[in-house]
Amino acid sequence: MGIGIEMDIVLDYLKCNIDAEASIYEWNAKEILRLQIAGNYDFYFVSVLDSNFLLIKPKENMTIRIIKIQIEYIKEKTGYDLALLLENSTPYRTKKILEERIPFISVNRQMYLPFMALQIRSRQEKKQETEVHDKFTAATQLMYLYMLYQDTCIFGAEELAKDLKVSVMTILRGMNELEQIGLVYHDIAGQTKRKKIFKCIYKKDYYRLGKLYLQNPVRNSIYVKYIPQSIEVYKGGLFALSEQTMLGEPEHEIYAVDGKQGLRFQDLIVTKEQALEEGLPEVQLMKYNIGLLAKQGCVDPITLIKSLNKKDERIEIAIVEMVGDREWFL
């Protein structure tokens, strides 16, 4: 039975890197394995050098923990070593699979077959790993938060660009950043098979992993005589937190505004000392357009949390109260 164009590419990869006589054949797992397990993967029998092993290709996205458990079961039932075929794997996911010592083949990127004492990594893969940022860029952080708050996990670049009022190129750069650390992955769709559809991982993991890359969204703070009605601002910091919880109000009002509006306050700026003495408002100039995330006149919860320089027990309790029962935060 033929193995298809996709597996021909895998075969060429094995022939070029390991054994010119390598072979791959489809393998019928239903005769040996439980139907549920057999139905989760496409199975291929691989002969390379003096070794035979099974190469399995997941039909759906699964957690690494589940894959590891099922690989152990398949190995026990069949008696063969196994390797996982990775497609569009991010550096983060690849790293986690390596940490779990799961054998895998990622065509033209990396190969880890410990039962053959073999590990191969392409130069391009090494280069990509070094390009992962320590923190999100401001544009990526805006996109990350916007997707976090949506009920869906599926996004198109054009739709996101329209919603966030940025270019499609900005969205694609941000998605590449998120893919590099394993927060999203993509499928190819459309009549031309060139349109990328991006999908978030499970929202709880999306937040748990992504929050490590969040930066303080405040570029800088100024103090002003008053807030002009012509400028759209949102309650921020402890002022916004007190508005949404039982926390007492701070000594002065705090507002947040898109940093691009900063020049409009130029003639209203006063010293911090004067502002604190007279109870004048503080204005946080933000690194991204917070209005796209704001609700009921307040900045969004995660932007608020990351803007706080100090957190005591009262504030931590108020944060939990504000975020409420959002499943991804618990």
N, C-alpha and C positions, 0 to 999 in steps of 0.2 A: 504494500500500500504506500502511496506517495506521502511525503511529509510536508509538502506545501512550500511556497516561496519563503515564508518567514523562517522555517526551520532549515531551509537551504542556506540561509545567511549564517545561522548558528553553525552548521556543518562546515561552511567555508572558514569561519573563525577558528574552529578546532583544527582544521587541516593546516591553516596558515601558522598557527601558534604552537601546536603540539605534535600532531601526527598526520602526515599526508594521506594515510590510509584509514583515517577515522570514518566511522559510519554511524548513521542514526536511523532508527526505524520506529514507527508507531508501536505502542505496546498496550495490550488489552488488560487493564487493571481490574475489570469487573469480575473476572474469573477468580480472583484471589482476595480482593478487598471488599469491605462493606460498600454498598452502592453509594451511600452518602459521601464517604471519603473519595471513592473513585470518581464521583461526579464533580468534585471540587477542582480537579486538575485535568490537563491533557498530559499523557504519559508518553515518554520516548525512551527507547533502549539505545544506549550509547556504547560503542566499542572504540576505545582509543588506546594506543600502545598495547599493553598487555592487560588492560583493565576493562571491565564492563560495569556500567552503573545506570541508574534510572535518572532521567532529567524530567522534572515536573514543572509544568507551567500553570499557575493559578488562573482559574477562569474569572474570579472576582477578587477585589481588594480585600485582603485579610490581615489581621494583626500578626506581628512576628511571633507572638506567644502561641497563637493557634497554629501557625505554620510549623513551628518547632515541635509541638505536640503531635501533629499529624505526620510529620516526617519520621519521628521515632516509631510511630505505629506502622507506617508503610515499610520502613526498614526491617522491623521485626517480622512482619508477615511475609515479605518477599525475599529477604536474605540479601538484598542488593544494597550497595551504597547509593545515596541519593544526592542530587544537586538541584538547586532551585534556579529556574530561569527568570532573571530579573528584566523587566521592561520599564523604561522611563523611571528607573529608581533614582531617588535623590541621594546626595552624599550622606545626609543624616540617616536615611533608612539603610543604606549600604553599610554604614558604620555600625549600626545596631545589629544588623545581620552578622557582620564579622564578629562583634562582641559575643554573640550567641553561638559562634563557631558553626554556623549553618553553611555548608558548601553551596556555592552558587556560580552561575555564569551570567555576566552582563556583557553582551556582545559589543566588541570594540572599546570596552571600558575597563573591565576587570574580571578576573577569574580566580576563584578560590576553591580548590579541590584538595583538601588536606589528606584524603585517603590515597591521593597520588603524590603527596608532598609537593603540591604545585600551587603557586600564587602568582598571577600576572596582572599588572596594572598598567594602563596606557598613560602616556605623558599628559594627554588632555585631561584625564580624570584627576591626576595630581594637581594640575593647574586649576581646575574648577574648585577643588576643595579649598585652595588658598584664597578664593574669591568670596567666601562667605563672610559677611560683615559681623562685627561684634554686636552692633546695634542696628535696628532698622533705620533706613533713611526716613525723613519726615513723610515723604509721599507714600512709602511702603507702610509706615505705621498707620496712616490714615486709612489706607486700603484694608489692612489687617483688621482694624477695629470695625470698619464698616461691615465687613463680611462676618465678623464675630457676632454682631447684633442682628443679623438677618436670620429669618426662620429657615431659609434654604441653605444648602451647602454647595449649590451648583451655580457657577457664574460664567458669563461670557465677557470677553475683553471689551467689546463695543458697548455693551450695556453698562459695565462698570465705569467706563470712561465718561459716558453721558451722565450717570448718577453723581460721579465725583468731580465732574467739570474739569477733567484733565485729558491729555491726549492718549490715544490707544497705545502709543509707544511707552508712555509713562506706566500704564497698566502692565504691559508686557515685561518691562524691566522689574517692576515690583513683584509680579508673579514669579519671575525667574529667581528673585531673592527668596521668596517664600518656598519655592520648590527646592532650592538648595538646602534648606534646613528641614525639609520634610513636612511642611504644614499644608501644602496643597500638592495635587498631582493633576495631570491633564489627560483627556481623551481627544481623539481627532474625530470631528463630525463635519456635517455639511456635504453638499453634492460634490464638491471638489476634493473632499477629504483633506482640507487644509486648515479648517477652522478649529481652533483649540477651545475646548470646554474645560474650565478649571473646576476642581472639586476639593473642598476642604476635607481634612481628616476629621474624625469624631470630635465634635466641638469641645468636649472637656479636655482632650489631648491638645487640640488646637490652641486653647487658651493656656494650658499648663506649660507647653513648650514655647509658645510664642511670647509669653510675658517675660521670658529671660532676655529678649531682644528689644524690649520697649525702652525708649529713652524718655527723659523728662521733656514734656512737650512745650515747656515755657522757654522762649528765647531770652526774654528779660522782662522785668517788672518796672513799671513807672508809677508815680503817684500824681494825681491830677486834681484840679480844683473842682471839677464836676464832669459828668458824662453827657456829652451833647446828644440830643434826641435823634440827630441825623445819623449817628453811628450805631450799627447793630452790635450789641454786646450780649454776653451771657454770664450769668452768675458762675463764679469759679471758686476753686480752693475751699477753704473752710466755710465760706459764705454759702456756697452751693450745697455743701454737706449738711450744714445746719438747716437749710431750707427743706431738705428731704428726710431729715431724721430728728431725733430728740436732742441732738447736740446743741449746746448753747451757741448763740451768734458770736462771731469774732468781734473785736473792738472796732474794726472798720470794714466797710464793704469791699469785696473783691470781685472784679469782673474780668472776663477773658474775651479776647478779640483776636481775629486773624491778624498776624503780625504785619501784613501788608497795609493795615490801617494805621500803623504807628505814627506816621507823619501827621495825621489829622489831629493828634493830641499835642503837637509840638508847642503850641502857645499856651497850653493849659498845665504844663508840668510844674510841680512843686517839689521841694525836698521831702525825703522820707520823714525827717524830723517834724516838719510842719504838718504833714499829712497825719501822722500819729497823734500829734498834739491837738489838731482840729477835727480829727475823725473824718478826713477826706478819703475818697476811694482809691484803691490800688487797681491798676490795670495790668493784667498779664498779657503780653504780646506772644501769641502762640506760633508754633512752627508750621502748623497746617490749618486748613479751614475747618475750625471746630463747629461752625454752623451746620455742616453736613451731618454731624453726629448728635447735635444738641437736642434735648427734649424738655419741653415745658420751661424754657428760659434758662436751663442749666446745662453746663458742659456734660458730656457723657461720663459714665462712672469710671472707666479705666483712665481716661485723660485726667479726670479729677484726682484719682488715686496717685498717678505718676507725677502730678504737679506738686504734691505735698512734700515738703522738705523734712518735716518731722511728724512722727506718729506716736502718740502715747496710747494707753489702754482705752481711754474714752474715744479717741478717734478710730481705733481699730474696731471697737464695738459698733460705732456709727457706720463705718464702711460696710460691715456685714449687714446692718439694717438697710442701708441704701441699695446694695446689690440684690438683697432679698433672696428669693429661691431660684435664681437663675441656675439651671443645671450645670452649666459649664464652670461656674465659680465655686460650687460646693466641693 
